[in-house]
Amino acid sequence: MRTLVEAVNKGKYTKKSHCYPPMNRDHRRIIHELAQVYGIESVSYDNEPKRNVVITAVKYVINFVF
């Protein structure tokens, strides 16, 4: 997640997404929570058991990086 944010902020991309593999509800929740910390969008797609998360970082959006 951090690499995604850094790539966008360094100017290589104006918008970049990453699709995580299918995972259970608890793991998806962690991804969504981390996305909030980093200031990026996260969306869940598909139905169980193939439900996955896609995160998207956008340039010029203030992101918090550890």
N, CA, C and O atoms as a GROMACS GRO file, in nm:
protein
  264
    1MET      N    1   0.084  -0.118   0.000
    1MET     CA    2   0.000   0.000   0.000
    1MET      C    3   0.088   0.125   0.000
    1MET      O    4   0.062   0.221  -0.072
    2ARG      N    5   0.190   0.121   0.080
    2ARG     CA    6   0.280   0.236   0.087
    2ARG      C    7   0.349   0.260  -0.047
    2ARG      O    8   0.364   0.374  -0.090
    3THR      N    9   0.390   0.153  -0.113
    3THR     CA   10   0.455   0.164  -0.243
    3THR      C   11   0.362   0.227  -0.346
    3THR      O   12   0.406   0.306  -0.429
    4LEU      N   13   0.237   0.193  -0.341
    4LEU     CA   14   0.136   0.249  -0.431
    4LEU      C   15   0.126   0.400  -0.411
    4LEU      O   16   0.128   0.476  -0.507
    5VAL      N   17   0.116   0.442  -0.287
    5VAL     CA   18   0.105   0.585  -0.255
    5VAL      C   19   0.232   0.658  -0.297
    5VAL      O   20   0.225   0.767  -0.354
    6GLU      N   21   0.347   0.600  -0.270
    6GLU     CA   22   0.474   0.664  -0.306
    6GLU      C   23   0.488   0.679  -0.457
    6GLU      O   24   0.535   0.782  -0.505
    7ALA      N   25   0.448   0.577  -0.533
    7ALA     CA   26   0.457   0.583  -0.679
    7ALA      C   27   0.372   0.698  -0.734
    7ALA      O   28   0.415   0.768  -0.826
    8VAL      N   29   0.255   0.716  -0.679
    8VAL     CA   30   0.167   0.825  -0.725
    8VAL      C   31   0.223   0.960  -0.683
    8VAL      O   32   0.225   1.053  -0.763
    9ASN      N   33   0.269   0.971  -0.561
    9ASN     CA   34   0.319   1.099  -0.512
    9ASN      C   35   0.451   1.142  -0.576
    9ASN      O   36   0.480   1.261  -0.582
   10LYS      N   37   0.529   1.047  -0.624
   10LYS     CA   38   0.656   1.080  -0.689
   10LYS      C   39   0.637   1.118  -0.835
   10LYS      O   40   0.734   1.152  -0.903
   11GLY      N   41   0.516   1.114  -0.884
   11GLY     CA   42   0.489   1.161  -1.018
   11GLY      C   43   0.491   1.057  -1.128
   11GLY      O   44   0.468   1.090  -1.244
   12LYS      N   45   0.517   0.930  -1.094
   12LYS     CA   46   0.517   0.828  -1.198
   12LYS      C   47   0.377   0.805  -1.254
   12LYS      O   48   0.361   0.774  -1.372
   13TYR      N   49   0.277   0.822  -1.172
   13TYR     CA   50   0.138   0.799  -1.211
   13TYR      C   51   0.051   0.908  -1.150
   13TYR      O   52   0.086   0.966  -1.048
   14THR      N   53  -0.063   0.936  -1.213
   14THR     CA   54  -0.159   1.028  -1.152
   14THR      C   55  -0.263   0.950  -1.074
   14THR      O   56  -0.329   1.004  -0.986
   15LYS      N   57  -0.277   0.822  -1.108
   15LYS     CA   58  -0.373   0.735  -1.040
   15LYS      C   59  -0.323   0.593  -1.057
   15LYS      O   60  -0.283   0.554  -1.167
   16LYS      N   61  -0.326   0.515  -0.950
   16LYS     CA   62  -0.278   0.377  -0.957
   16LYS      C   63  -0.361   0.291  -0.864
   16LYS      O   64  -0.393   0.330  -0.752
   17SER      N   65  -0.395   0.171  -0.913
   17SER     CA   66  -0.477   0.078  -0.836
   17SER      C   67  -0.404  -0.054  -0.814
   17SER      O   68  -0.311  -0.089  -0.887
   18HIS      N   69  -0.447  -0.124  -0.711
   18HIS     CA   70  -0.397  -0.258  -0.684
   18HIS      C   71  -0.516  -0.345  -0.644
   18HIS      O   72  -0.598  -0.306  -0.561
   19CYS      N   73  -0.523  -0.463  -0.704
   19CYS     CA   74  -0.631  -0.558  -0.675
   19CYS      C   75  -0.574  -0.669  -0.587
   19CYS      O   76  -0.486  -0.744  -0.629
   20TYR      N   77  -0.625  -0.680  -0.466
   20TYR     CA   78  -0.584  -0.787  -0.376
   20TYR      C   79  -0.656  -0.916  -0.413
   20TYR      O   80  -0.766  -0.911  -0.470
   21PRO      N   81  -0.598  -1.030  -0.382
   21PRO     CA   82  -0.665  -1.157  -0.409
   21PRO      C   83  -0.786  -1.174  -0.316
   21PRO      O   84  -0.798  -1.102  -0.217
   22PRO      N   85  -0.874  -1.268  -0.348
   22PRO     CA   86  -0.987  -1.293  -0.258
   22PRO      C   87  -0.939  -1.322  -0.116
   22PRO      O   88  -0.838  -1.388  -0.095
   23MET      N   89  -1.015  -1.269  -0.020
   23MET     CA   90  -0.980  -1.289   0.121
   23MET      C   91  -1.106  -1.283   0.206
   23MET      O   92  -1.211  -1.239   0.160
   24ASN      N   93  -1.094  -1.327   0.330
   24ASN     CA   94  -1.210  -1.328   0.419
   24ASN      C   95  -1.244  -1.188   0.469
   24ASN      O   96  -1.168  -1.093   0.449
   25ARG      N   97  -1.357  -1.178   0.534
   25ARG     CA   98  -1.409  -1.048   0.581
   25ARG      C   99  -1.312  -0.975   0.672
   25ARG      O  100  -1.293  -0.854   0.659
   26ASP      N  101  -1.251  -1.046   0.765
   26ASP     CA  102  -1.160  -0.982   0.860
   26ASP      C  103  -1.038  -0.920   0.789
   26ASP      O  104  -0.997  -0.809   0.822
   27HIS      N  105  -0.983  -0.992   0.694
   27HIS     CA  106  -0.869  -0.939   0.620
   27HIS      C  107  -0.909  -0.820   0.533
   27HIS      O  108  -0.834  -0.722   0.523
   28ARG      N  109  -1.025  -0.827   0.472
   28ARG     CA  110  -1.073  -0.713   0.392
   28ARG      C  111  -1.093  -0.590   0.480
   28ARG      O  112  -1.061  -0.479   0.438
   29ARG      N  113  -1.145  -0.610   0.598
   29ARG     CA  114  -1.167  -0.498   0.691
   29ARG      C  115  -1.034  -0.429   0.723
   29ARG      O  116  -1.027  -0.306   0.729
   30ILE      N  117  -0.930  -0.508   0.744
   30ILE     CA  118  -0.798  -0.451   0.772
   30ILE      C  119  -0.748  -0.369   0.654
   30ILE      O  120  -0.693  -0.260   0.672
   31ILE      N  121  -0.768  -0.419   0.533
   31ILE     CA  122  -0.727  -0.344   0.413
   31ILE      C  123  -0.802  -0.212   0.406
   31ILE      O  124  -0.742  -0.108   0.377
   32HIS      N  125  -0.933  -0.214   0.431
   32HIS     CA  126  -1.013  -0.091   0.428
   32HIS      C  127  -0.965   0.008   0.535
   32HIS      O  128  -0.957   0.128   0.509
   33GLU      N  129  -0.934  -0.041   0.653
   33GLU     CA  130  -0.886   0.046   0.761
   33GLU      C  131  -0.751   0.108   0.726
   33GLU      O  132  -0.729   0.227   0.748
   34LEU      N  133  -0.661   0.028   0.671
   34LEU     CA  134  -0.530   0.082   0.630
   34LEU      C  135  -0.545   0.183   0.517
   34LEU      O  136  -0.472   0.282   0.512
   35ALA      N  137  -0.637   0.158   0.427
   35ALA     CA  138  -0.661   0.252   0.317
   35ALA      C  139  -0.704   0.387   0.372
   35ALA      O  140  -0.663   0.491   0.320
   36GLN      N  141  -0.785   0.387   0.476
   36GLN     CA  142  -0.826   0.513   0.538
   36GLN      C  143  -0.705   0.586   0.596
   36GLN      O  144  -0.693   0.708   0.582
   37VAL      N  145  -0.616   0.512   0.661
   37VAL     CA  146  -0.497   0.572   0.720
   37VAL      C  147  -0.411   0.637   0.611
   37VAL      O  148  -0.358   0.746   0.630
   38TYR      N  149  -0.398   0.570   0.498
   38TYR     CA  150  -0.317   0.620   0.387
   38TYR      C  151  -0.392   0.721   0.301
   38TYR      O  152  -0.332   0.782   0.212
   39GLY      N  153  -0.519   0.741   0.324
   39GLY     CA  154  -0.597   0.837   0.248
   39GLY      C  155  -0.626   0.794   0.106
   39GLY      O  156  -0.634   0.877   0.016
   40ILE      N  157  -0.643   0.663   0.086
   40ILE     CA  158  -0.673   0.613  -0.047
   40ILE      C  159  -0.807   0.541  -0.048
   40ILE      O  160  -0.859   0.501   0.056
   41GLU      N  161  -0.862   0.526  -0.167
   41GLU     CA  162  -0.994   0.464  -0.183
   41GLU      C  163  -0.981   0.312  -0.178
   41GLU      O  164  -0.885   0.256  -0.228
   42SER      N  165  -1.079   0.247  -0.117
   42SER     CA  166  -1.084   0.101  -0.117
   42SER      C  167  -1.227   0.057  -0.142
   42SER      O  168  -1.322   0.111  -0.085
   43VAL      N  169  -1.241  -0.043  -0.229
   43VAL     CA  170  -1.373  -0.094  -0.265
   43VAL      C  171  -1.367  -0.246  -0.271
   43VAL      O  172  -1.271  -0.302  -0.324
   44SER      N  173  -1.469  -0.311  -0.215
   44SER     CA  174  -1.479  -0.457  -0.225
   44SER      C  175  -1.565  -0.494  -0.344
   44SER      O  176  -1.665  -0.428  -0.374
   45TYR      N  177  -1.525  -0.600  -0.413
   45TYR     CA  178  -1.597  -0.648  -0.531
   45TYR      C  179  -1.622  -0.798  -0.520
   45TYR      O  180  -1.556  -0.868  -0.443
   46ASP      N  181  -1.718  -0.844  -0.596
   46ASP     CA  182  -1.753  -0.986  -0.609
   46ASP      C  183  -1.829  -1.037  -0.488
   46ASP      O  184  -1.852  -0.965  -0.390
   47ASN      N  185  -1.866  -1.162  -0.497
   47ASN     CA  186  -1.939  -1.229  -0.389
   47ASN      C  187  -1.846  -1.331  -0.324
   47ASN      O  188  -1.748  -1.374  -0.383
   48GLU      N  189  -1.880  -1.367  -0.200
   48GLU     CA  190  -1.805  -1.471  -0.132
   48GLU      C  191  -1.813  -1.598  -0.215
   48GLU      O  192  -1.918  -1.622  -0.276
   49PRO      N  193  -1.713  -1.679  -0.221
   49PRO     CA  194  -1.583  -1.671  -0.155
   49PRO      C  195  -1.478  -1.595  -0.236
   49PRO      O  196  -1.360  -1.595  -0.200
   50LYS      N  197  -1.518  -1.531  -0.346
   50LYS     CA  198  -1.422  -1.462  -0.432
   50LYS      C  199  -1.413  -1.313  -0.405
   50LYS      O  200  -1.355  -1.239  -0.485
   51ARG      N  201  -1.469  -1.267  -0.295
   51ARG     CA  202  -1.473  -1.124  -0.265
   51ARG      C  203  -1.331  -1.072  -0.242
   51ARG      O  204  -1.253  -1.131  -0.167
   52ASN      N  205  -1.300  -0.961  -0.307
   52ASN     CA  206  -1.166  -0.904  -0.297
   52ASN      C  207  -1.175  -0.752  -0.282
   52ASN      O  208  -1.282  -0.693  -0.293
   53VAL      N  209  -1.060  -0.690  -0.257
   53VAL     CA  210  -1.053  -0.545  -0.238
   53VAL      C  211  -0.962  -0.485  -0.345
   53VAL      O  212  -0.857  -0.540  -0.377
   54VAL      N  213  -1.005  -0.371  -0.400
   54VAL     CA  214  -0.922  -0.293  -0.491
   54VAL      C  215  -0.897  -0.158  -0.425
   54VAL      O  216  -0.991  -0.091  -0.383
   55ILE      N  217  -0.770  -0.120  -0.416
   55ILE     CA  218  -0.735   0.010  -0.359
   55ILE      C  219  -0.684   0.100  -0.471
   55ILE      O  220  -0.622   0.053  -0.567
   56THR      N  221  -0.712   0.231  -0.459
   56THR     CA  222  -0.670   0.327  -0.560
   56THR      C  223  -0.615   0.452  -0.494
   56THR      O  224  -0.681   0.514  -0.410
   57ALA      N  225  -0.492   0.488  -0.532
   57ALA     CA  226  -0.431   0.613  -0.485
   57ALA      C  227  -0.438   0.713  -0.599
   57ALA      O  228  -0.416   0.677  -0.715
   58VAL      N  229  -0.467   0.838  -0.566
   58VAL     CA  230  -0.480   0.944  -0.666
   58VAL      C  231  -0.383   1.056  -0.631
   58VAL      O  232  -0.373   1.097  -0.515
   59LYS      N  233  -0.312   1.106  -0.732
   59LYS     CA  234  -0.218   1.216  -0.711
   59LYS      C  235  -0.294   1.340  -0.666
   59LYS      O  236  -0.409   1.361  -0.704
   60TYR      N  237  -0.229   1.422  -0.585
   60TYR     CA  238  -0.282   1.546  -0.530
   60TYR      C  239  -0.383   1.522  -0.419
   60TYR      O  240  -0.446   1.617  -0.372
   61VAL      N  241  -0.398   1.399  -0.375
   61VAL     CA  242  -0.477   1.371  -0.256
   61VAL      C  243  -0.377   1.354  -0.144
   61VAL      O  244  -0.280   1.279  -0.158
   62ILE      N  245  -0.398   1.422  -0.034
   62ILE     CA  246  -0.304   1.416   0.078
   62ILE      C  247  -0.308   1.276   0.137
   62ILE      O  248  -0.413   1.230   0.183
   63ASN      N  249  -0.194   1.209   0.136
   63ASN     CA  250  -0.182   1.074   0.188
   63ASN      C  251  -0.088   1.075   0.308
   63ASN      O  252   0.013   1.145   0.307
   64PHE      N  253  -0.122   1.000   0.408
   64PHE     CA  254  -0.038   0.987   0.526
   64PHE      C  255   0.048   0.863   0.507
   64PHE      O  256  -0.004   0.753   0.491
   65VAL      N  257   0.180   0.881   0.510
   65VAL     CA  258   0.272   0.769   0.493
   65VAL      C  259   0.358   0.759   0.617
   65VAL      O  260   0.412   0.859   0.665
   66PHE      N  261   0.371   0.638   0.668
   66PHE     CA  262   0.452   0.614   0.787
   66PHE      C  263   0.597   0.629   0.756
   66PHE      O  264   0.682   0.613   0.844
   0.00000   0.00000   0.00000
